[in-house]
Amino acid sequence: MDFSKIELFLLDMDGTIYLDHDLIDGALDFINALIATKKKYIFMTNNSSKSKKAYLDKLNFLKIPCQEENIFTSGMAMGIYLNTNYPDKTVYFLGTKSLEEELKSYHITLVEDNPDIVVVGYDRELTYHKLEKACQFLDDGAIFLATNCDLVCPIANHRYVPDCGSICHMLTTATKKTPTYIGKPSPYMIHILSQKTGIKVENIVVIGDRIYTDIMAGYNAKTMTICVLSGESTQATIDESPIKPDYVVNSIKDLIKFLK
């Protein structure tokens, strides 16, 4: 594995850097190795349940060196996407208070009735009332957008909970409407970061634990990809996937030696 031409490391968080509130062994050493070798890194996560500030607080609590410029979430990407493609449109959203804060920071107009757009995120505060309203608005013709297609979110002890993709499946089953997903596996987030940093995609690597989001996003953007087995993917799921990562390692700890 040769990182000599890699200038930017795009790192998934859930299942790659930590599981729930537990840091994955070697994650801190890997970030310190990136800093020592003067490599840029950005935590690029599909998890829209937390705002940029909430992620910054969590990573700092876990002693991971991180500034605001090191974080990019699908919630942030959604804010950029809405401003770029649907300026002045109103939004009803299913998401957490943190996602609400994130969207408001992009001056998105959030409403409770007659929205132009329904936005779905990883809603850890989901209620049936929210689902009913979203179905009504989608049936009435609202545009359907979602932050990410992840079906589950990994937590400690090899357990999983429903993520944004599972919520969207419920809405699709009820309304026959399907969302446009802004986060991974779309290359949208990678393209934004490539433009922002001025680093070409051939000098970027995506590291994550999911074939159908992290690795697929890198594949779609034509970056190098590395799949870690510390989260959702197993060697069996990788073997069965038509899309293969460039490299597979047990955890991010295994990559440290290639930086030294």
N, C-alpha and C positions, 0 to 999 in steps of 0.2 A: 504494500500500500504506500503510495507516494503522495505526500501532502505538499511537496515543494512548490507546486503551482497554485495551490489553494490559498486564496486570500480571505475568504469569508466562510465561516461555519454557521449554518442555520440549524439550530438545535431544537428539537421537540422537547417538551418538558415532562408531561405525564407519561410515565413508563420509560423515559429515557434519562432524565436527570433525577426525578424523584417518583415515588409511589405514595400518593396521598400526602402525608406529612413526614415521610421518611426519605432521606437522601439516599440515592442508590450508591453503593460502594464504588469509590473511584471518581465520582462526579466532580467533587471539589478539586481533586488532583488534576483532572483533565482540564478544567477551566484555568487553573493556575498554569498548566503547561501551555495552553493557548496564549495566555498573557506573556509568559516567559519567551515564547517564540514570536511574539508580536503579530499574532493572527487575530483578525476581527471575528467577533461572534455575536450572533443575535438569537435570542430565544424566540422561536417562531411556533406559536401554539394555536391549535384549532379550538382550544377550550375558551369559550367566550363568557363563561360564568363569572370571571373575574376581570376587573379593569386593569389597565397598565399599572396603576398605582398599587393595586392589591397584589399583583404579581411581583412588583418591585419589593414590597414589604415582605412577601413570603420568601423570596430568594435571599434577601438580606437576613431574614431570620434564620435561614438555613446556612448562612455564612458564605453564600455564593457571591463572588464579586459581580456587581450588576448596577448599571445606571439606566435611566429611562431610555436611552438610545439603544440599549441591548435587548429591548422587549418589543415584540410585534405580535399582536393577537388577531384572531379572525374578527373580533369585535371592532378593532381599529380598522382592519381592512374593509369591513362593512361600512363604517363611517365614510371612508374614502370613496368606496364604490357608490354609495348613495349620493354623495356630493357631486361626483363626476357624471353619473348617469341619470339621476333623478333629482336635480336641484329643485327645491321648493315643494317637493311632494311630502305628504303627511304619512306617518308610519304608526301602525299598531304593532307592538312587539311582545313576544313571549320570551322572557329572559329575567335575569336577576337584577337587583338594584345596581350592581356593579356595571352590568351591560347598559343599563339606563344612563348611568353617569357617563359611560364611554360615548354613547351615541349623542348625548347632549353636548359633550365637549366638541363634537363635530357640527354642532348647531342643527341637528336633525329635529324636526318638529314631530313630537310624539303625541298621539291622540288616542282617545278611548272609543270614538265612534267615527264611522264613515272614512276610514283611511284609504289612501291611494295604494299603500303597500302593507303587506304583513311580513314582518321579519321575525324569524325564529332563531333562538340561540339555545345553548345548553342551559336549560332553565331548572335550576335546583330549587326554585320556589314555585314550581308549576302547580296550577289548580285546574280543576275541571271547568271552572267558569272561564278561564283564559282560553281553553281549548274550544269551548262553545262559541265564544266571540270570534276567534280566529276562523272557525268553520263558516260562520255567518258572513264574515267579510270576504273570504275566498269565494264563497258561493255568489256573492254580489259583484265579483269581478276584480278584486284587489290583486295586485302583483304579488307573487309568492317568492320571497327570498329567505335564505337560511345561511347562518354563519359557517356550518360545517356538517358533513355527512357522517361523522363518526356514530356508529350504532351504540357503542358502550364506552365508558371511561374507566380505565383501570384504577383500582384502589389497592390498599394493602392486603396482604395474605392471598394474593392471586384471585381476587374477587373483582367484579365489574358491576357498574350501575348504568342505567340507560342514559344515553347522550342525545345530542341534538337530532341525529339521524333517526333515532327511534321515535322521537316526538313528531318529526316530520312524517314518518310512516303512518302514524295515527291520523294525521290531518289528511294525508293523501288517500288513505282508505276511506275516510268519511266524505271527502269532497271531489276525489278523482283529479285533484290538481297536484302538480309536482313542482318543487322549488328549484330555483337556481342557487347552487351552493357557491359561496364566495371563497371559503377557505380551501385548504388542501382536500382533494387532489388537484384542484384548479391551480395552474401555475401563477395565478394573479398575485398572490402574496410575494412570491419569489421575484416576479418581474418588478413589482413596486420597490422591493429592497435592492434589486440590482440597479435600478434607476437612481434610487436615493443615495447609494454608496458609490456609484460609478464603477462597480465591479462587474465584469462580464460573467455570464452564467457558466462559462467553461472554467472559471476560477472560483466556483462556489461548490460546496458540498452540503447536502441535506442529510442529517442524521436523525433517525426516528425509529419507533417500534412498530409501526403499522405499514403494511404493504399498500393497502388501498387508499391511504391518505398521504403519509409522509413520503414514502418511496415513489408512489405514483405522481405526486407533485413534482418531485425532482426529475422523474422520467419525462413528464410533460414539459418541464422547463429546460430539459437537456443539461442538468447538472450531474455531478457525481452523487451517488447515493450509498448510504450505509445503513443497514438494518441491525438494530440491537435486539437481543432476545430477552431483555429485562422487562418487557411490557406485554403487549397483546400477541404479537406474532411468535410463532414457533417455527422450527425448521420445517415441520410438515406443511404449515400454511405457505411458507415460502416456496417449497418444492411444488405445491399445487398451483401456485400463482403463475399466470402467463407473463407477468411483469416481474423481473428479477432485479434485486439491488445489485450494485457493483460489488459490494462486500457485505458479509454477515459476521457479526461478532457477538459474543455472549452478553457483553455490556460495554458501556462507554469506557470503562477502566482499561479494556483491551486495546484502546486506541492510543493510549499515552505513549507507548514505546515508539510509535511512528512519528511522534512530534519531537523526539529527542535525538 
